[in-house]
Amino acid sequence: MKHIRNSALATLVATTMLASPVLAAGTHPTTGEPLADDQTFTYRVLDEHSSVDPQVVEDVTGAEVVRDLFEGLMNQDEDGNLVPGVATGFTTNDDKTVYTFTLRGNAKWSNGDPVVAGDFVYAWQRAVDPELSSPYAWYMEITSIENAAKIIAGDAPITDLGVKAIDDRTLEITLSAPLPYFATMTTHSTLFPAPRSVIEAHGADWTKPENIVSNGAYVLTEHLPNERSVRERNPMYWDNENTIIDKVVALVINDENVALTRYMAGELDRTEVPAGQFPRLKEEHPEEAISFPRLCNYYYTFNLSNDGPEQFKDVRVRKALAMAVDRKIIVENVLAGGQPEAYSFTPAAVANFEPPASEMASMTQAERDAKAKELLAEAGYGPDNPLKFSMIYNTSESHKKIAVAMSQMWKQKLGVEAELGNMEWKVFLETRGNQDFELARGAWCGDYNEASTFLDLLTTPSGYNDGKFSSAEIDSLMTQARTASETSDLYTRVEAIIAQEQPVIPIYHYAGVYMLDSDVGNWPVNNVEQNWYSKSLYKIAE
């Protein structure tokens, strides 16, 4: 058992609780398990989060914090199913172009103000407002909300967005085309409400602990950039009496081996397993070392912008590099955490779509290597003219090991010279987003459980198409998919084009590979999106 109260860290994080525990003593009301007196959950993150502003946050780490601080119309349960959030439910018209959500009457902001439909209208208009320049504005466009695309492009005022407060408890959304999975998209942080008066009063400083007002199960009580953030129970939250975890502490620890050491010392309840160490840890700590499928992919993207490297404009070069990567070695020897090899952009864990088998996937690695040599020679590269480029990744021991392995494979098999560069997370995001790279690490975790959350990334207008790959056919297919009753054939064709054009090199699909303290109850291992909510967790007594 790892308990924060047994470590020096406990003194460091101790603060006055905002609300006395309601269920923190005694037994769990459903399972009957004895509950620990100290209901503090402490976990490690690799990097400082991008923001806790729902309309600005753009990373997984930040979204985890935002899901605790704010609550959208709908939430997810431990299996990834939709459950009520601020909304108690919704109705649609016959053709699913109008969604009407009913808001619960007891939803409040942390300052005691009621959460009303207008708070969603304000937040969603804010998300498409060119003045804010939200990194997730494109997400608003793919929700098909009426006029979102025009507003983002600056061709219509934000008041034209197809969202309306019929009254304080009734929110009406009009879509430009039917979207049967629209409700599932509302679990994403971009569609969470925002407190207008607080934002207008404090501007960019509104998310500081002393200013922030939120409507989720927790409030932000401390934030030391690049070090720690703390969120504590929100007594105004409508379901506070059924919340068990009192405090959540996120510690920024850049080195995963240091994080593991601190986990073993009892300072953390959860941390990622360092690359290659899962088999040993599973044997030594079978109840704490866990691995399960996640809705995420890991890939490298080529810079195919007009100013990108000339050598990558040749598809033969892109295919040669993709084929020469021995994914089996990466997932079994480097990572060793149960991650599946990736030969498609969409993970197999996605709902209602089976990614097609590609030609590359059907070949042996020896056949791939032979084909890679052939393609690279055809493109004019060889011993007398070696292919040279730089590849970047964000600072992480795992990312470094993968990049080193890939560069060595290319060197040994193809004579390729790849220069490696690592960058701090925010610098990396900016560099990649500005196309100031040649080959860059990429990874994506689904914003909702449908193949389009991955395949939309490679459409021309996507805000996260950092390689600037552009295919008119993919754009057309993905546009058709938004209104199609059957999408599998469309998505299969998109995957075929990706395999043919190779704008990215899929490496593996994620698994959740954690050391998780056995006294943490209800971690949602069956939710492939890993949208976890601290209010659903609890700490079991020793």
C-alpha positions as CSV (number, residue, x, y, z in Angstrom):
1,M,0.0,0.0,0.0
2,K,1.2,3.5,-0.8
3,H,-0.3,6.2,1.3
4,I,0.6,9.9,1.0
5,R,0.1,10.4,4.7
6,N,3.1,8.1,5.3
7,S,5.5,10.3,3.4
8,A,7.1,13.7,3.8
9,L,5.0,14.9,0.9
10,A,1.9,14.8,3.1
11,T,3.1,17.8,5.1
12,L,3.9,19.7,1.9
13,V,0.5,19.3,0.4
14,A,-1.6,19.7,3.6
15,T,-4.1,22.5,3.2
16,T,-7.4,23.3,4.9
17,M,-10.2,21.4,3.3
18,L,-13.0,23.4,1.7
19,A,-15.6,20.8,2.7
20,S,-15.7,18.3,5.5
21,P,-15.7,14.7,4.2
22,V,-19.2,13.4,3.7
23,L,-18.4,9.8,2.8
24,A,-14.7,9.7,3.6
25,A,-15.1,7.6,6.7
26,G,-16.7,4.2,7.2
27,T,-17.5,2.0,4.3
28,H,-18.3,2.6,0.6
29,P,-22.0,2.9,0.2
30,T,-22.1,0.5,-2.8
31,T,-19.3,-1.9,-2.4
32,G,-19.1,-2.0,1.4
33,E,-15.3,-1.7,1.3
34,P,-13.7,0.1,4.3
35,L,-12.7,3.6,3.3
36,A,-9.4,5.2,4.3
37,D,-9.5,8.3,6.6
38,D,-7.2,10.2,4.2
39,Q,-9.0,10.5,0.9
40,T,-6.2,12.1,-1.1
41,F,-5.3,10.9,-4.6
42,T,-1.8,11.9,-5.8
43,Y,-0.6,11.1,-9.3
44,R,2.3,12.0,-11.6
45,V,2.2,13.9,-14.8
46,L,5.1,14.2,-17.3
47,D,4.6,17.9,-18.1
48,E,2.9,21.1,-17.0
49,H,-0.6,21.2,-18.4
50,S,-1.3,23.7,-21.2
51,S,-4.2,25.4,-19.4
52,V,-7.2,24.8,-17.1
53,D,-9.4,27.0,-19.3
54,P,-11.9,24.7,-20.9
55,Q,-11.8,26.5,-24.2
56,V,-8.0,26.8,-24.3
57,V,-6.7,23.4,-22.9
58,E,-5.2,21.2,-25.6
59,D,-3.5,18.3,-23.8
60,V,-4.5,15.1,-22.1
61,T,-2.9,16.2,-18.8
62,G,-4.8,19.5,-18.8
63,A,-8.1,17.9,-19.8
64,E,-7.8,15.6,-16.7
65,V,-7.7,18.6,-14.5
66,V,-10.4,20.4,-16.3
67,R,-12.8,17.4,-16.0
68,D,-12.5,17.7,-12.3
69,L,-12.9,21.5,-12.2
70,F,-15.7,21.8,-14.7
71,E,-18.6,19.7,-15.8
72,G,-20.3,19.6,-19.2
73,L,-23.7,18.5,-20.3
74,M,-22.9,14.8,-20.2
75,N,-20.2,12.7,-18.4
76,Q,-19.0,9.1,-18.9
77,D,-19.2,6.2,-16.5
78,E,-16.5,3.7,-15.8
79,D,-17.2,1.8,-19.1
80,G,-17.3,4.9,-21.3
81,N,-21.1,5.1,-21.5
82,L,-22.9,8.5,-21.4
83,V,-24.4,9.5,-18.1
84,P,-25.9,12.8,-17.0
85,G,-23.7,15.8,-16.1
86,V,-25.1,19.3,-15.8
87,A,-27.8,18.0,-18.1
88,T,-30.3,15.4,-16.9
89,G,-30.9,14.3,-20.4
90,F,-31.6,15.4,-24.0
91,T,-34.1,15.0,-26.9
92,T,-33.6,15.3,-30.6
93,N,-35.8,16.0,-33.5
94,D,-36.5,13.3,-36.1
95,D,-33.5,14.0,-38.3
96,K,-31.1,14.6,-35.4
97,T,-30.3,18.2,-36.4
98,V,-31.7,19.7,-33.2
99,Y,-30.6,18.6,-29.8
100,T,-32.4,19.9,-26.7
101,F,-30.7,19.4,-23.3
102,T,-32.5,19.9,-20.0
103,L,-30.2,21.3,-17.3
104,R,-30.6,20.2,-13.7
105,G,-31.9,22.9,-11.3
106,N,-29.3,22.3,-8.6
107,A,-26.1,22.8,-10.6
108,K,-24.1,25.6,-9.2
109,W,-20.8,27.4,-9.7
110,S,-18.3,27.3,-6.9
111,N,-19.3,30.8,-5.9
112,G,-22.9,29.7,-5.4
113,D,-24.3,31.1,-8.7
114,P,-26.6,28.8,-10.6
115,V,-25.3,27.1,-13.8
116,V,-27.6,28.2,-16.6
117,A,-28.0,27.5,-20.3
118,G,-26.4,30.9,-21.0
119,D,-23.1,29.7,-19.5
120,F,-22.9,27.1,-22.2
121,V,-23.9,29.5,-24.9
122,Y,-21.2,31.9,-23.8
123,A,-18.5,29.2,-23.6
124,W,-19.3,27.7,-27.0
125,Q,-19.4,31.2,-28.6
126,R,-16.0,31.8,-27.0
127,A,-14.6,28.6,-28.4
128,V,-15.3,29.6,-32.0
129,D,-14.4,33.3,-31.5
130,P,-11.4,34.1,-33.7
131,E,-10.3,36.6,-31.0
132,L,-9.7,33.8,-28.5
133,S,-8.1,31.6,-31.2
134,S,-8.8,28.4,-29.3
135,P,-6.5,25.6,-30.3
136,Y,-9.7,23.4,-30.3
137,A,-11.8,25.7,-32.5
138,W,-11.7,23.0,-35.2
139,Y,-13.4,20.7,-32.8
140,M,-16.4,23.0,-32.7
141,E,-16.5,22.8,-36.5
142,I,-16.6,19.0,-36.6
143,T,-19.5,19.0,-34.1
144,S,-21.5,20.3,-37.0
145,I,-23.0,23.1,-34.9
146,E,-24.6,25.5,-37.3
147,N,-22.4,28.3,-38.5
148,A,-19.3,27.2,-36.5
149,A,-17.1,27.0,-39.6
150,K,-18.2,30.5,-40.8
151,I,-17.5,32.1,-37.4
152,I,-14.1,30.5,-37.1
153,A,-13.2,31.7,-40.5
154,G,-14.3,35.2,-39.5
155,D,-17.2,35.3,-41.9
156,A,-20.0,35.5,-39.3
157,P,-20.5,36.9,-35.8
158,I,-20.3,34.6,-32.8
159,T,-23.9,35.2,-32.1
160,D,-24.8,33.2,-35.3
161,L,-23.6,30.0,-33.6
162,G,-26.4,27.4,-33.6
163,V,-26.8,27.3,-29.8
164,K,-29.5,29.0,-27.8
165,A,-30.7,29.3,-24.3
166,I,-34.5,28.7,-24.5
167,D,-34.5,29.5,-20.8
168,D,-32.1,29.0,-17.9
169,R,-32.6,25.2,-17.9
170,T,-33.1,24.5,-21.6
171,L,-30.2,24.5,-24.1
172,E,-31.0,24.1,-27.8
173,I,-28.3,23.2,-30.4
174,T,-28.9,23.3,-34.1
175,L,-26.6,21.3,-36.3
176,S,-25.9,22.0,-40.0
177,A,-26.3,18.2,-40.7
178,P,-27.4,15.2,-38.6
179,L,-24.7,13.9,-36.3
180,P,-25.9,10.8,-34.4
181,Y,-23.0,10.9,-31.9
182,F,-23.2,14.6,-31.1
183,A,-24.1,14.0,-27.5
184,T,-20.9,11.9,-26.9
185,M,-18.9,14.9,-28.1
186,T,-20.2,17.0,-25.2
187,T,-18.0,15.1,-22.7
188,H,-15.1,17.0,-24.2
189,S,-13.7,20.0,-22.3
190,T,-14.1,22.5,-25.2
191,L,-17.9,22.2,-24.7
192,F,-17.8,22.8,-20.9
193,P,-19.5,25.9,-19.6
194,A,-17.5,29.1,-18.7
195,P,-18.2,31.8,-16.1
196,R,-18.6,35.0,-18.1
197,S,-18.4,37.5,-15.2
198,V,-15.2,36.0,-13.8
199,I,-13.5,35.9,-17.2
200,E,-14.5,39.5,-18.0
201,A,-13.3,40.6,-14.5
202,H,-9.9,38.9,-14.6
203,G,-9.0,38.3,-18.2
204,A,-6.3,35.7,-18.8
205,D,-5.7,35.5,-15.0
206,W,-9.2,34.1,-14.4
207,T,-7.8,30.5,-14.0
208,K,-5.5,31.4,-11.2
209,P,-6.5,29.7,-7.9
210,E,-7.4,33.0,-6.3
211,N,-9.7,33.9,-9.1
212,I,-11.1,30.8,-10.7
213,V,-14.8,29.9,-10.4
214,S,-15.8,26.4,-11.6
215,N,-18.8,24.1,-11.6
216,G,-17.2,20.6,-11.3
217,A,-16.7,18.4,-8.3
218,Y,-13.5,20.2,-7.4
219,V,-11.9,23.6,-7.2
220,L,-8.4,24.6,-7.9
221,T,-6.7,25.5,-4.6
222,E,-3.0,25.6,-5.6
223,H,-0.9,25.7,-8.7
224,L,2.9,25.9,-8.9
225,P,3.8,25.8,-12.6
226,N,6.0,22.9,-13.6
227,E,5.7,21.5,-10.1
228,R,2.2,20.8,-8.7
229,S,-1.5,21.6,-8.8
230,V,-4.0,20.8,-6.2
231,R,-7.8,20.5,-6.5
232,E,-10.2,20.0,-3.6
233,R,-13.8,19.2,-3.0
234,N,-16.3,21.8,-4.3
235,P,-19.1,22.1,-1.6
236,M,-21.3,23.7,-4.2
237,Y,-21.2,20.8,-6.6
238,W,-24.6,19.3,-7.0
239,D,-23.4,15.7,-6.2
240,N,-20.9,16.6,-3.5
241,E,-22.5,14.3,-1.0
242,N,-21.7,11.3,-3.1
243,T,-18.1,12.3,-3.8
244,I,-15.5,10.5,-1.7
245,I,-12.1,11.7,-2.8
246,D,-11.4,15.0,-0.9
247,K,-8.2,16.2,-2.6
248,V,-6.4,15.5,-5.8
249,V,-2.7,16.4,-6.3
250,A,-0.9,16.3,-9.7
251,L,2.9,16.4,-9.4
252,V,5.0,17.3,-12.5
253,I,7.8,14.8,-12.6
254,N,9.7,14.8,-15.9
255,D,11.7,11.6,-15.3
256,E,9.6,8.5,-15.2
257,N,12.2,6.5,-13.3
258,V,12.2,9.2,-10.6
259,A,8.4,9.0,-10.6
260,L,8.6,5.2,-10.1
261,T,11.0,5.7,-7.2
262,R,8.6,8.1,-5.6
263,Y,5.7,5.8,-6.2
264,M,7.6,3.0,-4.4
265,A,8.3,5.4,-1.5
266,G,4.6,5.9,-1.1
267,E,4.4,9.5,-2.4
268,L,2.2,8.7,-5.4
269,D,-0.9,6.6,-6.0
270,R,-0.4,6.4,-9.7
271,T,2.4,6.7,-12.2
272,E,3.3,5.5,-15.7
273,V,5.5,2.4,-15.9
274,P,8.9,3.3,-17.5
275,A,9.5,1.7,-20.9
276,G,10.6,-1.9,-20.7
277,Q,9.9,-2.4,-17.0
278,F,6.3,-3.7,-17.0
279,P,7.2,-7.4,-17.0
280,R,9.4,-7.1,-14.0
281,L,7.0,-4.9,-12.1
282,K,4.0,-7.1,-13.0
283,E,5.9,-10.1,-11.5
284,E,6.9,-8.2,-8.3
285,H,3.7,-6.2,-7.8
286,P,0.9,-8.1,-9.6
287,E,-1.9,-6.2,-8.1
288,E,-0.4,-2.8,-8.8
289,A,1.1,-3.1,-12.3
290,I,-1.7,-2.8,-14.8
291,S,-2.0,-2.6,-18.6
292,F,-5.2,-2.1,-20.6
293,P,-6.2,-0.9,-24.1
294,R,-6.5,2.9,-24.7
295,L,-8.0,4.9,-27.4
296,C,-4.7,6.6,-28.5
297,N,-2.2,6.3,-31.2
298,Y,1.6,7.0,-31.4
299,Y,3.1,8.1,-34.6
300,Y,5.6,10.3,-36.4
301,T,4.4,12.9,-38.8
302,F,6.3,14.2,-41.9
303,N,6.4,18.0,-42.5
304,L,4.6,18.1,-45.9
305,S,4.0,21.9,-45.9
306,N,5.3,24.0,-48.8
307,D,8.4,24.8,-46.7
308,G,8.9,21.3,-45.6
309,P,12.0,19.2,-46.6
310,E,12.1,18.3,-50.2
311,Q,13.0,14.7,-49.6
312,F,9.7,14.0,-47.8
313,K,7.7,15.2,-50.7
314,D,8.6,11.8,-52.3
315,V,6.2,9.2,-51.2
316,R,8.8,6.5,-51.8
317,V,11.0,8.1,-49.0
318,R,8.0,8.2,-46.6
319,K,7.1,4.6,-47.3
320,A,10.7,3.4,-47.0
321,L,11.1,5.0,-43.5
322,A,7.7,3.6,-42.4
323,M,8.5,0.0,-43.6
324,A,12.0,-0.1,-42.0
325,V,10.6,0.5,-38.5
326,D,10.4,-2.8,-36.7
327,R,7.3,-2.2,-34.5
328,K,7.6,-5.6,-32.9
329,I,11.0,-4.7,-31.4
330,I,9.6,-1.3,-30.1
331,V,6.5,-2.8,-28.4
332,E,8.0,-6.0,-27.1
333,N,11.6,-4.9,-26.3
334,V,11.5,-1.1,-25.8
335,L,8.1,-0.7,-24.2
336,A,7.1,-4.2,-23.1
337,G,3.8,-2.9,-21.7
338,G,1.2,-4.7,-23.9
339,Q,1.0,-2.0,-26.6
340,P,-0.2,-3.4,-30.0
341,E,1.8,-2.6,-33.1
342,A,0.2,0.0,-35.4
343,Y,-0.2,-0.3,-39.1
344,S,-3.3,1.9,-39.2
345,F,-3.9,5.4,-37.9
346,T,-7.1,4.4,-36.1
347,P,-6.6,2.1,-33.1
348,A,-8.5,-1.2,-33.0
349,A,-10.0,-0.2,-29.7
350,V,-12.3,2.4,-31.4
351,A,-16.0,1.5,-31.4
352,N,-17.9,0.3,-34.4
353,F,-15.0,0.3,-36.8
354,E,-12.4,-2.4,-37.6
355,P,-9.3,-0.7,-39.2
356,P,-8.4,-2.5,-42.4
357,A,-5.3,-4.7,-42.7
358,S,-2.7,-2.9,-44.9
359,E,-0.2,-4.4,-47.3
360,M,2.6,-3.5,-44.9
361,A,0.9,-5.3,-42.0
362,S,0.7,-8.5,-44.1
363,M,4.5,-8.5,-44.9
364,T,7.2,-9.9,-42.7
365,Q,9.7,-7.4,-41.4
366,A,12.4,-8.9,-43.7
367,E,10.1,-8.2,-46.7
368,R,9.4,-4.7,-45.4
369,D,13.1,-4.0,-45.0
370,A,13.8,-5.3,-48.6
371,K,11.1,-3.1,-50.0
372,A,12.3,-0.1,-48.0
373,K,15.8,-0.4,-49.5
374,E,14.3,-0.7,-53.0
375,L,12.1,2.4,-52.5
376,L,14.9,4.5,-51.1
377,A,17.2,3.5,-54.0
378,E,14.5,4.4,-56.5
379,A,14.2,7.8,-54.8
380,G,18.0,8.4,-55.3
381,Y,19.3,7.7,-51.9
382,G,22.1,5.3,-51.0
383,P,25.7,5.1,-49.7
384,D,26.9,7.9,-51.9
385,N,23.9,10.1,-51.2
386,P,22.5,9.2,-47.7
387,L,19.1,10.5,-46.6
388,K,19.5,13.0,-43.8
389,F,16.9,14.7,-41.7
390,S,16.1,15.7,-38.1
391,M,13.4,14.3,-35.9
392,I,12.0,15.8,-32.7
393,Y,10.1,14.6,-29.7
394,N,9.0,16.0,-26.4
395,T,11.2,15.3,-23.4
396,S,10.5,11.8,-22.0
397,E,12.7,8.8,-21.5
398,S,10.2,6.6,-23.4
399,H,10.0,8.9,-26.3
400,K,13.8,9.1,-26.4
401,K,14.2,5.3,-26.4
402,I,11.7,5.0,-29.3
403,A,13.4,7.7,-31.3
404,V,16.8,6.2,-30.7
405,A,15.5,2.7,-31.8
406,M,13.9,4.1,-34.9
407,S,17.1,6.1,-35.9
408,Q,19.2,3.0,-35.4
409,M,16.9,0.8,-37.5
410,W,17.1,3.4,-40.3
411,K,20.9,3.7,-40.0
412,Q,21.6,0.0,-40.0
413,K,19.1,-1.0,-42.7
414,L,19.1,2.1,-45.0
415,G,22.1,4.1,-44.1
416,V,19.8,7.0,-43.1
417,E,21.2,9.7,-40.8
418,A,18.6,11.0,-38.4
419,E,19.5,13.7,-36.0
420,L,17.5,13.5,-32.8
421,G,16.2,16.5,-30.8
422,N,14.1,16.7,-27.7
423,M,12.1,19.7,-26.5
424,E,10.1,20.8,-23.5
425,W,6.4,20.1,-24.0
426,K,5.2,23.7,-24.7
427,V,8.2,24.5,-26.9
428,F,7.6,21.2,-28.8
429,L,3.9,22.0,-29.4
430,E,4.8,25.4,-30.7
431,T,7.6,24.1,-32.9
432,R,5.4,21.4,-34.4
433,G,2.4,23.7,-34.8
434,N,4.5,26.2,-36.7
435,Q,5.9,23.5,-39.0
436,D,9.4,24.2,-37.8
437,F,10.4,20.6,-38.1
438,E,11.2,17.8,-40.5
439,L,9.9,14.7,-38.7
440,A,8.0,15.0,-35.4
441,R,6.5,12.7,-32.8
442,G,2.7,12.8,-32.7
443,A,0.2,11.1,-30.5
444,W,-3.6,11.4,-30.3
445,C,-6.1,10.2,-27.7
446,G,-9.7,10.1,-29.0
447,D,-11.9,13.1,-28.0
448,Y,-14.9,10.7,-28.4
449,N,-15.1,7.0,-29.3
450,E,-15.6,7.1,-33.0
451,A,-13.0,6.7,-35.8
452,S,-13.5,10.2,-37.1
453,T,-11.7,11.6,-34.0
454,F,-8.5,10.1,-35.5
455,L,-9.1,10.4,-39.2
456,D,-10.2,14.0,-39.0
457,L,-6.7,14.9,-37.9
458,L,-5.5,14.3,-41.4
459,T,-8.0,16.5,-43.2
460,T,-6.7,19.7,-44.6
461,P,-8.5,22.1,-42.2
462,S,-7.7,20.2,-39.0
463,G,-6.0,22.3,-36.3
464,Y,-3.7,19.4,-35.4
465,N,-2.7,18.4,-38.9
466,D,0.8,19.7,-38.1
467,G,2.4,18.0,-41.1
468,K,0.0,19.9,-43.4
469,F,-0.8,16.8,-45.4
470,S,-3.7,17.5,-47.8
471,S,-5.9,15.1,-49.7
472,A,-9.0,16.3,-51.4
473,E,-10.4,12.8,-51.4
474,I,-9.9,12.4,-47.6
475,D,-11.5,15.8,-47.1
476,S,-14.5,14.7,-49.2
477,L,-14.8,11.3,-47.5
478,M,-14.7,12.7,-44.0
479,T,-17.3,15.3,-44.9
480,Q,-19.5,12.6,-46.3
481,A,-19.0,10.5,-43.1
482,R,-20.5,13.3,-40.9
483,T,-23.9,12.7,-42.4
484,A,-23.7,9.1,-43.5
485,S,-25.7,6.4,-41.8
486,E,-23.0,3.9,-42.5
487,T,-19.4,5.1,-42.3
488,S,-17.3,1.9,-42.3
489,D,-16.6,1.9,-46.1
490,L,-15.7,5.6,-46.0
491,Y,-13.3,5.2,-43.1
492,T,-11.8,2.1,-44.7
493,R,-11.1,4.1,-47.8
494,V,-9.5,6.9,-45.8
495,E,-7.2,4.4,-44.1
496,A,-6.3,3.0,-47.5
497,I,-5.3,6.5,-48.7
498,I,-3.2,7.0,-45.5
499,A,-1.4,3.7,-46.2
500,Q,-0.9,4.7,-49.8
501,E,0.4,8.3,-49.2
502,Q,2.1,7.6,-45.8
503,P,1.9,11.2,-44.4
504,V,2.5,9.7,-41.0
505,I,4.3,6.6,-39.6
506,P,2.0,4.8,-37.1
507,I,4.2,3.1,-34.5
508,Y,1.9,1.6,-31.9
509,H,-1.5,2.0,-30.2
510,Y,-1.5,2.9,-26.6
511,A,-2.1,0.8,-23.5
512,G,-2.6,2.3,-20.1
513,V,0.5,1.0,-18.4
514,Y,0.4,2.1,-14.8
515,M,1.6,1.4,-11.3
516,L,-1.7,2.0,-9.5
517,D,-1.9,1.7,-5.8
518,S,-4.1,-1.2,-4.8
519,D,-6.0,1.0,-2.4
520,V,-7.4,3.1,-5.2
521,G,-10.9,2.0,-6.0
522,N,-12.8,2.2,-9.2
523,W,-10.1,3.2,-11.7
524,P,-12.0,3.0,-15.1
525,V,-9.9,0.4,-16.9
526,N,-12.8,-0.4,-19.2
527,N,-13.1,3.1,-20.5
528,V,-10.8,3.1,-23.5
529,E,-10.9,6.9,-23.7
530,Q,-9.6,7.1,-20.1
531,N,-11.9,10.0,-19.3
532,W,-11.5,9.5,-15.5
533,Y,-13.2,11.6,-12.9
534,S,-11.8,11.9,-9.4
535,K,-15.3,12.1,-8.0
536,S,-15.8,8.4,-9.0
537,L,-12.7,7.2,-7.2
538,Y,-12.1,6.3,-3.6
539,K,-9.3,5.2,-1.3
540,I,-9.7,1.9,0.5
541,A,-8.5,1.5,4.1
542,E,-5.5,-0.8,4.7
